[in-house]
Amino acid sequence: MLALRRLLRGILTTTLAALKWLVLPLGLLLFLQWPLRELVHGYSREANDLGQWIFALYVAASVTAATLAGTHLAADAVARHYSPRVRRLLMRSGQLVALAPWAIFVSIAAWPLISSSLRHWEGFPDTGNPGYFIVKLSLWLLTGIMLVAILLDLLGGADEENRP
């Protein structure tokens, strides 16, 4: 069980560490849209399309990273007065009752839309540029890494509670 937890933690950490750097090309593309449109008179739509799929991947990673850090959807105003054990119990209960079922539901409900987009290598509707399927695929990335993060927390929690 410990080997599985280490493997999953390594994959999750590496994935999130790599995806956080997408903020740099995203910022550059957002900056370049105006000069490309006004000065070059071209390629601003391509920069926008590329920026959209980079943004989708970045958001998928950042939501999970915020959840792992305990800063996403954390109602700390009241909970900070609870004991650490009660806070962990509330967090894990929320993960099992709300977050995990939501992630599973979204993954299943989005299956026809995402699989069709992926099969056809769907392009952006306005420009026809390739890559729109990546925007849709990032939804699976978000739900997948969120479920891995929940599993890691549950696996790690069992070890924490059994320590002397």
Z-matrix of the N, CA and C atoms (Angstrom, degrees):
N
C 1 1.440
C 2 1.535 1 110.86
N 3 1.330 2 115.83 1 -38.28
C 4 1.451 3 120.95 2 179.35
C 5 1.529 4 110.81 3 -65.32
N 6 1.341 5 116.95 4 -38.13
C 7 1.469 6 120.39 5 179.19
C 8 1.530 7 110.57 6 -65.61
N 9 1.335 8 117.01 7 -40.43
C 10 1.457 9 121.29 8 177.84
C 11 1.521 10 110.03 9 -63.25
N 12 1.317 11 116.85 10 -43.84
C 13 1.457 12 120.99 11 179.67
C 14 1.527 13 111.09 12 -62.41
N 15 1.325 14 116.99 13 -43.27
C 16 1.469 15 120.62 14 178.44
C 17 1.525 16 111.56 15 -63.90
N 18 1.328 17 116.35 16 -41.64
C 19 1.462 18 120.70 17 178.77
C 20 1.527 19 110.86 18 -62.78
N 21 1.331 20 116.59 19 -49.12
C 22 1.463 21 120.67 20 -179.98
C 23 1.524 22 111.07 21 -63.42
N 24 1.313 23 117.43 22 -42.41
C 25 1.471 24 121.46 23 178.79
C 26 1.523 25 110.00 24 -62.13
N 27 1.335 26 117.34 25 -41.46
C 28 1.463 27 120.91 26 178.65
C 29 1.516 28 112.29 27 -64.00
N 30 1.326 29 116.59 28 -44.16
C 31 1.471 30 120.65 29 178.78
C 32 1.522 31 110.23 30 -63.72
N 33 1.323 32 116.35 31 -45.82
C 34 1.462 33 120.55 32 -178.95
C 35 1.527 34 111.18 33 -64.32
N 36 1.311 35 116.80 34 -45.70
C 37 1.464 36 121.23 35 -179.36
C 38 1.527 37 110.68 36 -63.11
N 39 1.312 38 117.51 37 -44.42
C 40 1.468 39 121.62 38 179.63
C 41 1.525 40 111.05 39 -64.25
N 42 1.322 41 116.91 40 -43.83
C 43 1.469 42 121.49 41 179.44
C 44 1.519 43 110.85 42 -61.38
N 45 1.330 44 116.76 43 -49.58
C 46 1.466 45 120.23 44 -179.15
C 47 1.525 46 111.40 45 -65.91
N 48 1.328 47 117.08 46 -37.28
C 49 1.464 48 120.52 47 178.91
C 50 1.530 49 110.94 48 -65.01
N 51 1.314 50 117.03 49 -37.85
C 52 1.468 51 120.13 50 179.37
C 53 1.527 52 111.17 51 -72.72
N 54 1.324 53 116.96 52 -42.72
C 55 1.455 54 120.41 53 -175.84
C 56 1.528 55 113.48 54 -72.00
N 57 1.316 56 118.34 55 -21.90
C 58 1.465 57 119.12 56 -179.97
C 59 1.527 58 111.34 57 -65.03
N 60 1.321 59 117.56 58 -25.23
C 61 1.461 60 121.04 59 -179.07
C 62 1.525 61 112.42 60 -75.21
N 63 1.315 62 117.60 61 -8.19
C 64 1.459 63 120.21 62 177.16
C 65 1.524 64 112.12 63 -64.94
N 66 1.321 65 116.85 64 -17.18
C 67 1.460 66 119.93 65 179.13
C 68 1.534 67 111.12 66 -63.19
N 69 1.311 68 117.98 67 -29.29
C 70 1.475 69 120.47 68 -179.09
C 71 1.534 70 112.28 69 -69.60
N 72 1.343 71 119.27 70 -53.55
C 73 1.471 72 116.73 71 176.65
C 74 1.532 73 112.23 72 -65.81
N 75 1.325 74 116.91 73 -29.44
C 76 1.465 75 119.34 74 177.51
C 77 1.528 76 110.37 75 -63.39
N 78 1.309 77 116.69 76 -47.82
C 79 1.464 78 120.07 77 177.69
C 80 1.519 79 112.24 78 -61.27
N 81 1.317 80 116.19 79 -40.90
C 82 1.465 81 120.50 80 178.73
C 83 1.530 82 110.93 81 -63.05
N 84 1.327 83 117.03 82 -45.36
C 85 1.465 84 120.60 83 179.94
C 86 1.528 85 111.52 84 -64.09
N 87 1.318 86 116.97 85 -40.27
C 88 1.466 87 119.36 86 176.85
C 89 1.528 88 110.67 87 -63.04
N 90 1.318 89 116.45 88 -41.38
C 91 1.464 90 121.24 89 178.59
C 92 1.531 91 111.51 90 -64.44
N 93 1.331 92 117.04 91 -40.55
C 94 1.460 93 121.05 92 -174.42
C 95 1.527 94 114.45 93 -76.34
N 96 1.326 95 118.69 94 -16.53
C 97 1.463 96 119.24 95 -175.93
C 98 1.523 97 112.46 96 -58.84
N 99 1.319 98 117.90 97 -45.22
C 100 1.463 99 119.61 98 -178.88
C 101 1.532 100 111.84 99 -64.80
N 102 1.349 101 119.64 100 -52.23
C 103 1.481 102 118.11 101 178.94
C 104 1.532 103 112.68 102 -60.38
N 105 1.313 104 116.70 103 -36.92
C 106 1.466 105 118.34 104 178.98
C 107 1.533 106 110.77 105 -64.22
N 108 1.316 107 116.50 106 -41.49
C 109 1.464 108 119.91 107 -179.08
C 110 1.528 109 111.23 108 -71.82
N 111 1.328 110 118.02 109 -46.05
C 112 1.459 111 121.58 110 -171.36
C 113 1.536 112 114.25 111 -87.88
N 114 1.322 113 117.26 112 -34.46
C 115 1.462 114 119.70 113 -175.29
C 116 1.528 115 112.81 114 -101.05
N 117 1.327 116 116.20 115 -43.42
C 118 1.464 117 120.45 116 -178.12
C 119 1.531 118 110.71 117 -87.12
N 120 1.325 119 116.35 118 -24.99
C 121 1.468 120 123.58 119 -177.46
C 122 1.522 121 112.32 120 60.97
N 123 1.321 122 114.96 121 38.80
C 124 1.457 123 119.49 122 177.40
C 125 1.516 124 111.48 123 -178.10
N 126 1.286 125 114.52 124 164.07
C 127 1.465 126 124.54 125 174.24
C 128 1.533 127 114.95 126 71.38
N 129 1.316 128 118.67 127 1.44
C 130 1.469 129 118.65 128 178.83
C 131 1.526 130 110.75 129 -69.50
N 132 1.315 131 117.53 130 -34.44
C 133 1.472 132 120.17 131 178.75
C 134 1.522 133 110.59 132 -69.67
N 135 1.309 134 116.74 133 -35.96
C 136 1.463 135 120.28 134 176.77
C 137 1.526 136 110.18 135 -66.13
N 138 1.334 137 116.32 136 -41.16
C 139 1.466 138 120.34 137 176.66
C 140 1.522 139 110.25 138 -62.86
N 141 1.326 140 116.79 139 -38.74
C 142 1.458 141 121.11 140 177.77
C 143 1.526 142 111.28 141 -65.06
N 144 1.321 143 117.38 142 -44.08
C 145 1.468 144 120.85 143 179.87
C 146 1.526 145 110.77 144 -62.13
N 147 1.305 146 116.53 145 -47.13
C 148 1.460 147 120.96 146 178.55
C 149 1.529 148 110.45 147 -62.13
N 150 1.318 149 116.27 148 -41.35
C 151 1.462 150 120.87 149 177.73
C 152 1.521 151 112.67 150 -62.09
N 153 1.332 152 117.14 151 -34.97
C 154 1.464 153 120.29 152 -179.86
C 155 1.523 154 111.63 153 -64.85
N 156 1.317 155 117.75 154 -45.51
C 157 1.468 156 116.29 155 -178.52
C 158 1.516 157 111.70 156 -75.42
N 159 1.323 158 118.22 157 -30.35
C 160 1.464 159 119.31 158 174.04
C 161 1.528 160 109.92 159 -65.54
N 162 1.330 161 116.81 160 -41.65
C 163 1.460 162 121.01 161 178.04
C 164 1.530 163 111.25 162 -61.90
N 165 1.323 164 117.36 163 -41.56
C 166 1.473 165 120.68 164 179.87
C 167 1.523 166 110.97 165 -61.90
N 168 1.312 167 117.57 166 -43.73
C 169 1.461 168 120.89 167 178.06
C 170 1.529 169 111.27 168 -66.84
N 171 1.316 170 116.25 169 -40.61
C 172 1.463 171 120.94 170 -179.88
C 173 1.528 172 111.10 171 -63.74
N 174 1.316 173 117.14 172 -43.26
C 175 1.471 174 120.70 173 179.30
C 176 1.524 175 110.43 174 -64.97
N 177 1.323 176 117.30 175 -41.39
C 178 1.468 177 120.03 176 178.62
C 179 1.526 178 110.54 177 -57.77
N 180 1.309 179 116.64 178 -42.58
C 181 1.467 180 120.18 179 180.00
C 182 1.520 181 111.93 180 -73.40
N 183 1.324 182 117.35 181 -41.12
C 184 1.468 183 119.30 182 -174.26
C 185 1.522 184 112.41 183 -71.03
N 186 1.316 185 118.40 184 -32.76
C 187 1.470 186 120.14 185 176.53
C 188 1.526 187 109.61 186 -64.14
N 189 1.316 188 116.38 187 -43.36
C 190 1.463 189 119.74 188 178.03
C 191 1.519 190 111.44 189 -66.10
N 192 1.320 191 117.53 190 -42.74
C 193 1.466 192 120.79 191 179.26
C 194 1.527 193 110.83 192 -62.21
N 195 1.326 194 117.18 193 -40.16
C 196 1.463 195 120.56 194 178.19
C 197 1.526 196 110.98 195 -65.66
N 198 1.317 197 116.58 196 -38.29
C 199 1.464 198 120.26 197 178.14
C 200 1.525 199 110.39 198 -65.68
N 201 1.331 200 116.92 199 -44.00
C 202 1.465 201 120.69 200 178.14
C 203 1.524 202 111.87 201 -62.21
N 204 1.320 203 116.54 202 -35.08
C 205 1.465 204 120.61 203 -179.72
C 206 1.527 205 111.84 204 -78.91
N 207 1.332 206 116.70 205 -7.50
C 208 1.456 207 120.37 206 -179.90
C 209 1.513 208 113.50 207 77.65
N 210 1.331 209 117.21 208 19.06
C 211 1.456 210 120.48 209 -179.03
C 212 1.519 211 113.12 210 -106.30
N 213 1.302 212 117.95 211 -7.90
C 214 1.455 213 121.77 212 -179.04
C 215 1.514 214 109.16 213 -96.75
N 216 1.295 215 115.82 214 126.15
C 217 1.464 216 122.32 215 178.56
C 218 1.530 217 112.31 216 56.84
N 219 1.307 218 116.46 217 34.59
C 220 1.454 219 120.27 218 179.87
C 221 1.527 220 109.30 219 -98.52
N 222 1.326 221 115.91 220 115.70
C 223 1.464 222 121.09 221 177.02
C 224 1.518 223 107.58 222 -92.78
N 225 1.304 224 114.76 223 86.69
C 226 1.457 225 119.94 224 -171.31
C 227 1.525 226 113.61 225 -87.97
N 228 1.319 227 118.51 226 -14.01
C 229 1.465 228 120.31 227 -175.48
C 230 1.525 229 111.69 228 -58.32
N 231 1.306 230 117.46 229 -41.23
C 232 1.464 231 121.56 230 -179.96
C 233 1.530 232 110.21 231 -97.30
N 234 1.330 233 116.21 232 -40.17
C 235 1.464 234 120.56 233 -172.66
C 236 1.527 235 113.45 234 -66.88
N 237 1.303 236 118.61 235 -23.19
C 238 1.468 237 119.15 236 -178.28
C 239 1.530 238 112.05 237 -66.28
N 240 1.324 239 116.36 238 -16.90
C 241 1.469 240 120.60 239 178.02
C 242 1.530 241 112.11 240 -85.65
N 243 1.339 242 116.69 241 -10.00
C 244 1.461 243 120.92 242 178.54
C 245 1.520 244 109.78 243 -82.04
N 246 1.304 245 115.48 244 160.65
C 247 1.462 246 119.80 245 176.46
C 248 1.534 247 108.95 246 -70.83
N 249 1.337 248 117.46 247 156.51
C 250 1.466 249 120.00 248 178.98
C 251 1.530 250 112.27 249 -56.84
N 252 1.318 251 116.70 250 -36.01
C 253 1.465 252 119.88 251 -179.91
C 254 1.534 253 111.38 252 -65.01
N 255 1.327 254 116.99 253 -43.39
C 256 1.471 255 121.18 254 178.97
C 257 1.526 256 109.74 255 -66.29
N 258 1.312 257 117.55 256 -39.59
C 259 1.463 258 120.86 257 178.64
C 260 1.523 259 111.18 258 -63.16
N 261 1.344 260 116.65 259 -43.35
C 262 1.477 261 120.06 260 176.96
C 263 1.522 262 110.44 261 -62.27
N 264 1.327 263 116.90 262 -42.05
C 265 1.465 264 121.12 263 179.47
C 266 1.527 265 110.69 264 -62.56
N 267 1.315 266 117.13 265 -44.45
C 268 1.468 267 120.57 266 178.25
C 269 1.530 268 111.33 267 -63.54
N 270 1.332 269 116.34 268 -42.15
C 271 1.455 270 119.73 269 179.93
C 272 1.534 271 110.96 270 -63.86
N 273 1.303 272 116.94 271 -47.20
C 274 1.470 273 120.10 272 -179.50
C 275 1.517 274 111.48 273 -66.33
N 276 1.304 275 117.17 274 -37.34
C 277 1.472 276 120.17 275 176.82
C 278 1.519 277 110.06 276 -62.92
N 279 1.330 278 116.43 277 -44.02
C 280 1.460 279 120.26 278 177.58
C 281 1.512 280 112.32 279 -62.22
N 282 1.331 281 115.97 280 -38.26
C 283 1.460 282 119.60 281 178.18
C 284 1.528 283 110.88 282 -64.34
N 285 1.322 284 116.37 283 -43.51
C 286 1.468 285 120.15 284 -176.48
C 287 1.525 286 112.95 285 -76.53
N 288 1.321 287 117.08 286 -34.52
C 289 1.468 288 120.63 287 -175.11
C 290 1.525 289 112.06 288 -88.21
N 291 1.318 290 117.43 289 -32.83
C 292 1.460 291 119.61 290 -174.40
C 293 1.528 292 113.95 291 -117.95
N 294 1.321 293 117.09 292 -55.53
C 295 1.463 294 119.94 293 -170.53
C 296 1.529 295 113.40 294 -69.47
N 297 1.318 296 117.69 295 -48.62
C 298 1.470 297 119.78 296 -179.56
C 299 1.534 298 111.88 297 -64.39
N 300 1.343 299 119.40 298 -46.59
C 301 1.470 300 117.83 299 177.05
C 302 1.535 301 112.79 300 -61.04
N 303 1.347 302 116.13 301 -37.20
C 304 1.459 303 119.22 302 177.45
C 305 1.522 304 110.37 303 -61.95
N 306 1.323 305 117.60 304 -46.95
C 307 1.466 306 121.30 305 -178.80
C 308 1.525 307 111.19 306 -61.98
N 309 1.321 308 116.56 307 -41.59
C 310 1.469 309 120.35 308 178.57
C 311 1.526 310 110.36 309 -65.68
N 312 1.332 311 116.83 310 -44.70
C 313 1.475 312 121.01 311 179.63
C 314 1.530 313 110.80 312 -60.43
N 315 1.318 314 116.85 313 -47.66
C 316 1.467 315 120.56 314 -178.79
C 317 1.528 316 110.45 315 -62.10
N 318 1.326 317 117.40 316 -41.50
C 319 1.468 318 120.90 317 179.27
C 320 1.519 319 111.36 318 -61.53
N 321 1.315 320 116.20 319 -43.66
C 322 1.467 321 120.51 320 -179.12
C 323 1.528 322 111.14 321 -72.33
N 324 1.331 323 116.52 322 -44.41
C 325 1.468 324 120.24 323 -177.96
C 326 1.531 325 111.57 324 -65.62
N 327 1.311 326 117.30 325 -31.81
C 328 1.462 327 120.94 326 -178.23
C 329 1.528 328 112.86 327 -84.99
N 330 1.331 329 116.71 328 -7.09
C 331 1.470 330 120.67 329 -176.67
C 332 1.529 331 113.54 330 -50.32
N 333 1.348 332 120.27 331 -52.43
C 334 1.472 333 118.64 332 -177.86
C 335 1.527 334 112.61 333 -61.81
N 336 1.296 335 117.34 334 -42.46
C 337 1.459 336 121.95 335 -178.38
C 338 1.530 337 111.64 336 -65.11
N 339 1.322 338 116.24 337 -48.10
C 340 1.467 339 120.50 338 -176.46
C 341 1.524 340 111.19 339 -71.97
N 342 1.327 341 117.61 340 -43.48
C 343 1.467 342 119.55 341 -178.23
C 344 1.530 343 111.28 342 -65.26
N 345 1.332 344 116.98 343 -38.01
C 346 1.464 345 119.95 344 176.88
C 347 1.529 346 110.83 345 -64.92
N 348 1.313 347 116.01 346 -44.00
C 349 1.467 348 120.62 347 178.69
C 350 1.518 349 111.54 348 -61.97
N 351 1.322 350 116.13 349 -41.58
C 352 1.459 351 121.19 350 -179.73
C 353 1.528 352 111.53 351 -68.80
N 354 1.331 353 116.64 352 -41.62
C 355 1.472 354 120.73 353 179.08
C 356 1.525 355 111.91 354 -60.01
N 357 1.326 356 116.37 355 -36.70
C 358 1.463 357 120.51 356 -176.52
C 359 1.524 358 113.12 357 -97.53
N 360 1.326 359 117.59 358 4.39
C 361 1.462 360 121.85 359 -176.82
C 362 1.525 361 108.93 360 46.40
N 363 1.326 362 114.20 361 54.71
C 364 1.458 363 122.07 362 -173.40
C 365 1.531 364 112.40 363 -54.01
N 366 1.328 365 113.49 364 135.40
C 367 1.459 366 119.92 365 176.81
C 368 1.519 367 110.48 366 -97.99
N 369 1.313 368 116.33 367 174.99
C 370 1.462 369 121.02 368 178.39
C 371 1.522 370 109.53 369 -69.24
N 372 1.333 371 117.61 370 135.65
C 373 1.464 372 120.61 371 -175.39
C 374 1.533 373 114.20 372 -59.65
N 375 1.317 374 117.90 373 -40.14
C 376 1.470 375 120.37 374 -175.49
C 377 1.520 376 113.50 375 -77.22
N 378 1.317 377 116.19 376 -36.34
C 379 1.463 378 119.21 377 -172.78
C 380 1.524 379 114.04 378 -110.25
N 381 1.322 380 117.18 379 -21.56
C 382 1.460 381 120.20 380 -175.07
C 383 1.516 382 112.67 381 78.50
N 384 1.329 383 117.21 382 1.37
C 385 1.461 384 120.59 383 178.53
C 386 1.521 385 109.92 384 -64.25
N 387 1.325 386 116.99 385 144.62
C 388 1.462 387 119.41 386 -179.69
C 389 1.532 388 111.76 387 -70.08
N 390 1.312 389 115.84 388 157.99
C 391 1.455 390 120.66 389 171.70
C 392 1.509 391 116.46 390 114.56
N 393 1.330 392 118.52 391 -4.96
C 394 1.466 393 118.90 392 -179.06
C 395 1.523 394 111.29 393 -64.37
N 396 1.322 395 116.96 394 -28.70
C 397 1.461 396 120.56 395 177.55
C 398 1.527 397 111.01 396 -60.56
N 399 1.338 398 117.91 397 -26.61
C 400 1.465 399 121.38 398 178.98
C 401 1.524 400 110.39 399 -67.49
N 402 1.335 401 116.92 400 -36.25
C 403 1.464 402 120.74 401 176.82
C 404 1.524 403 109.58 402 -60.24
N 405 1.321 404 115.93 403 -45.09
C 406 1.470 405 119.73 404 -179.86
C 407 1.531 406 111.27 405 -71.82
N 408 1.310 407 116.52 406 -38.28
C 409 1.462 408 121.02 407 179.90
C 410 1.534 409 111.72 408 -64.49
N 411 1.306 410 116.84 409 -27.80
C 412 1.469 411 120.18 410 179.50
C 413 1.525 412 111.89 411 -64.10
N 414 1.311 413 117.56 412 -21.48
C 415 1.468 414 120.31 413 174.78
C 416 1.523 415 110.09 414 -65.28
N 417 1.330 416 116.56 415 -41.42
C 418 1.477 417 119.29 416 175.48
C 419 1.519 418 110.65 417 -66.68
N 420 1.317 419 116.73 418 -37.15
C 421 1.459 420 119.48 419 176.87
C 422 1.527 421 109.77 420 -60.05
N 423 1.319 422 116.18 421 -47.09
C 424 1.466 423 120.67 422 179.93
C 425 1.523 424 111.54 423 -58.58
N 426 1.315 425 117.60 424 -51.34
C 427 1.467 426 119.94 425 -177.30
C 428 1.526 427 111.34 426 -69.42
N 429 1.321 428 117.04 427 -35.14
C 430 1.467 429 120.02 428 179.98
C 431 1.506 430 112.76 429 -66.29
N 432 1.328 431 116.94 430 -48.84
C 433 1.462 432 118.05 431 -178.90
C 434 1.529 433 111.07 432 -72.76
N 435 1.326 434 117.43 433 -25.78
C 436 1.462 435 119.67 434 174.79
C 437 1.533 436 109.69 435 -66.24
N 438 1.322 437 117.71 436 -42.95
C 439 1.470 438 121.05 437 178.47
C 440 1.526 439 111.27 438 -65.56
N 441 1.327 440 116.85 439 -38.31
C 442 1.471 441 119.84 440 176.24
C 443 1.527 442 109.83 441 -63.41
N 444 1.327 443 117.22 442 -42.52
C 445 1.465 444 120.70 443 179.10
C 446 1.527 445 111.41 444 -62.47
N 447 1.321 446 116.96 445 -40.82
C 448 1.470 447 120.82 446 177.91
C 449 1.524 448 109.80 447 -64.38
N 450 1.322 449 116.67 448 -45.08
C 451 1.460 450 120.79 449 179.05
C 452 1.523 451 110.98 450 -60.06
N 453 1.327 452 116.24 451 -43.46
C 454 1.468 453 119.88 452 178.20
C 455 1.528 454 111.62 453 -61.50
N 456 1.315 455 116.11 454 -41.11
C 457 1.460 456 119.50 455 179.37
C 458 1.527 457 110.66 456 -64.66
N 459 1.314 458 115.80 457 -40.81
C 460 1.469 459 119.07 458 179.64
C 461 1.523 460 111.45 459 -68.68
N 462 1.331 461 117.09 460 -40.12
C 463 1.460 462 120.24 461 177.85
C 464 1.522 463 111.06 462 -67.26
N 465 1.312 464 116.35 463 -41.21
C 466 1.461 465 120.70 464 178.69
C 467 1.511 466 111.47 465 -68.84
N 468 1.329 467 116.64 466 -34.29
C 469 1.463 468 121.53 467 -179.48
C 470 1.500 469 112.03 468 -65.94
N 471 1.325 470 117.73 469 -36.31
C 472 1.459 471 120.50 470 179.40
C 473 1.522 472 109.68 471 -65.02
N 474 1.346 473 116.14 472 -39.77
C 475 1.456 474 119.91 473 178.51
C 476 1.524 475 111.86 474 -67.26
N 477 1.344 476 117.28 475 -39.83
C 478 1.455 477 121.44 476 -179.25
C 479 1.521 478 111.33 477 -63.33
N 480 1.316 479 116.83 478 -42.07
C 481 1.457 480 120.23 479 -175.46
C 482 1.536 481 111.77 480 -74.26
N 483 1.320 482 117.65 481 -22.91
C 484 1.472 483 120.70 482 -178.23
C 485 1.533 484 112.85 483 -92.29
N 486 1.323 485 116.87 484 -0.59
C 487 1.475 486 119.42 485 179.09
C 488 1.518 487 109.49 486 -74.63
N 489 1.351 488 116.38 487 148.35
C 490 1.466 489 118.30 488 178.30
C 491 1.503 490 112.14 489 -71.54
